[in-house]
Amino acid sequence: MGFRTLGRSLGAVAILLGGLAVPAYADDQRDRDASFLADLQQAVGNDDQQAVSEMIQYPLRTTQMTIKSPEQFLKNYDAIFNDGVKAAVASQTADSLFYRDQGVMIGNGEIWFDAFCADGSQNCDAPEDKIFSMNN
């Protein structure tokens, strides 16, 4: 479960219990998401496979396989980031990112990302957006 998903779940509990919840997506989260999208678009556009591999939360679930390591991702990059996925990334705007309890969607679900803590915990000061699932 990503950082954002946990926060959203706790917010729903607070609402159910009659408490006030923080909005699901604060401005700093939206800014981080927009920055992540811009970085992803640049890396994919420049075919910087190493940079893209560093934007992945492993294991990565894809339609075709589960990618367990950066090495496996790089070996299968062209199959994972096919023309349809690349087109979805290129045409996505930050204003039209789709948000739901499972994370943030690019395109029509080609890519899902969420905020994760580097140490694997559910609570940290500086979570980072990472791709965790792809429908390719």
N, C-alpha and C positions, 0 to 999 in steps of 0.2 A: 504494500500500500504506500503510495506516495505521500509526501508531506501535505499537499493541498487536499488530497482525498481524506486524510485523517481530520484535518481542520474542518472540512465540510461536514463530515460525519458528526463531529462534536457539536457543530453549529446546529445541525438538525436535532440532536438530542436536547440542546438548550431550548430550542423553539418548542419541542414537544413538552418539555417540563415547564413551560411558561416563562422562561428566561429570555433575555435579549441576547442575540447572537451577533457576532461581527459579520459584516457582509462576506460572502464566500470568496470574492476576489477583490482585494484591496488594490489601490492604484499602483503600489510598488510591485505587486505580483503581475499586474497587467504590463507594466513597464519591463519587468524581467522577461515575460513571455514574448513581448515585441522584440526585445534584444536577442533572445534565443532564436526567434524566427529569422531575423536579419542575419545572424551568424550562420544559421543553417543554410539559408539561401545563398550566402556568399560561398560557403564551403562546397555545397553541391554544384553551384554554378561554375566554380573553379576546378571541379573534379578533385577536390582535396580530400581524398578518402581517409587519410589519417585524422584530419580535423573532425570529419563526420564520425569516425569510430570513437572519438573522445566525447561525443554528444550522446552516447548510448548508455542506458542502464542495463547491465548484463545480469541475468540472461535476457536476451531480446526475443520476444515472441513474434514470429512472422507467419504469414499464411503457409509458407513452404517448409519452415523448419524453426527450431529454437537455436539461436546463436548464443554460445556460451562464453565467448572470449573475443577480444579485439582481433586476434589473429584469424579466427574463423570468420568474423565479419569482413575483414579485408579480403580474404580468399573468395568470399561470395558476394562482394560488393555489387557487381554488375547485375546479378540476379535479384538482389534485395532492392537496390536503388535503380529499378528499371525505368524506362521512359515515362510510364504513367506516374510513378512516384515523383520523378524529377519534375514533371509538368505540374503536379499538385503543389510541390514546394515552391516552384517559381511563381505560380499564380496566386498564392495565398497572401492575403493582406492581414496585418495585425488587427485591424478593426473587425475583420470577419472570422477570427478564430472562434471555434465553437467550444464552449465550456460546459462540462457536466461533471457529475460526481466521480467519474473514472479518470478525469484529467482533461487535457486540451487536445482538440482534434484539428489536424491539418487536412484540407481537401475534403474528400468524402470518406474519411476514415483511413486514408493511406498511412497516416502517421498519427500516433498518440504520444503525448509527452506529459510529464508531470514534474513536480519539484521533489527532489530527493536529497537527503542528508548524506554527505560524503562518508560519514562513519557508519551508515546503515541504520541509525536511530530514527525515531519518529519525531524528534524534537531537536532542532539546532537553530543557530542564529542566522546561518547563510545557506539555505537550501539552494540547489542548482537544478535547473530544468534539464531533463534527460528524456530521450526517446525510450519508451518501454515496450511498445507494440506497433506492429506494422501490418497492414493488409495490402499485400503486393501481389 
